[in-house]
Amino acid sequence: MNFVTKIKQLLSDGKLTRHQADAIAKEEGIVDKTVQKELTELTIVLVAREIALQDIPLNVRFSQIVRLYQNQTNISHRTSQSIMLQQYSTPAPISFIAGEYVKHGLQGNYQILEPSAGNGLLTVAFPTKKVLVNEIDEIRNQNLQGQDYMKVMRVDGTTDLARLYQFESLFDGIVTNPPFGTMDKALTIGEYKINHLDHVMCIRALDCMKDNGRAAMIIGGHTNYDAKGRVQAGKNRIFLTYIYSHYNVEDIINIDGSLYSRQGTSFNVRLILINGRKAKPQGYPPLKNDDANPITDFESLYDRVTGQFGKANRETTLDKTKRIRIAEAEAKALLLIKSQMSTIGNISDFGEVFTQFKGKPKQAIKHLMKVKQGEAVNALYRDDIGFIDIVWGENDPKTNKGFGLKHIIEKHGKEIEQLGFKVEDFIPIVVQFGEYNKKVSDNERLAFEGKMFRFIIEPYYKGRIKQWLLTAFDLRKKPKK
């Protein structure tokens, strides 16, 4: 197509401006902005692959691709679907170095799978004949058809690719940057409930990887941690626990959204680097360390990824005794977190379990006040610690001792009303937006408070992880009798 040829020439000569791209589109009779955007990105793919497959040192190729990215026009046009699914194409420098990580450990006639290929950016490090690509978008799929891939498919990436298409343990390498949207219905994979599109598609892709294969996957957001340095409870803890327990994760790199600026967004992402499948599921995400700091420039990303080159598979090099000790420690941690993530039954120690109030604390409190028993799981949420359950609990009217919502209402309900609030409004405000009191908090309790009230969150229940609303305290000074 003349448009691609002309854009390619401009990119080869120097910087491509939006004005130039618009002018060439007009010349070629391209009036659809989406088509123009996709063809521009296709051109970037073609130029990046030419650079990537040169027989010159890796650092020189990377520098040239960074220059290509800096010279490209800002691809900012978004469709309703791309906004809804949070579809962001990977910048060429990230695509290239991610592909090089996967390719580094592969030899001979290897096969690569890209299950959400877009226009092919994440495949630029590989000859197209070695890559099977999948893309459900019609325009992007057509662009893939013209690139001489091993095979081009158009299927839903959340389906069981390994079983339905006989892809199980077939591919030597996986590269993927799936859309970041939320699924209408959570998918249960083993003991894990996964409800985010990128998480599900990554797991489905990894099912297709050989036991000694390698993968580079990009998912949305940064990894956040709780006050104890653990991965924050919720979707990320569930997904990362699955990944760490089933695969040898060499690194997870937080990438600042500024490195996506020329792709028309500033969305923070993570690059997950995997070297093989574990023989036996075991392991848990590590505690927070300095590596959690976001990468903010391409050179640092290059150093971080290439730092993994040449590392041996940890499970094959550790001596047997050390490996057993690590396995025992990881298994113990995994059991602890699995107790939180396992499917919740209908009955708990607190009574009936209500799952329909996730992220809806007001409705949860009103319901518990009506039925006067049970617990509403994941009803409250804080960015720093994740989801919190609300239990009805109990209270002794003679001593005013107890726990849970009943205890808070019977001990402080009138005081809350005097402040002009309803209980179902007041509790979420203080718990969700109150300040974390480090002096009062410890390993057994977490305190969050405003100027007048403090609420206590219990992070465990009977030895297992369970964050739940325990009690409350009125911090106001009592008048003298």
ABEGO torsion letter per residue (X at the ends): XAAAAAAAAAAAAEBBBAAAAAAAAAAAGBABAAAAAAAAAAAAAAAAAAAAABBBBAAAAAAAAAAAAAABBBBABBBAAAAAAGBBBBBAAAAAAAAAAAAAABBEBBBBBBABAEAGAAAAABBAAABBBBBABAAAAAAAAAAGBABBBBBBAABBAAAAAGABGABABBBBBBBABBBABBBBBEABBBABAAAAAAAAAAAABBAABBBBBBBBEBBBBBAAGBBBBEAAAAAAAAAAAABBBABBBBBBAAAAAAAGBABBBBBBBBBEBBABBBEBBBBBBAAABBBABAAAAAAAAAAABGBBBAAAABBAAAAAAAAAAAAAAAAAAAAAABBBBABBAAEBBBAAABGBAAAAAAAAAAAGBEBBBGABBBAAAEBBBBBAEBBBAAAGBEBEAAAAAAAAAAAAAAAGBBAAAAAAAAAAABBBBAAABBAABBBBBBAABBBBBBABBGGBBBBBBABBBBABBBBBX
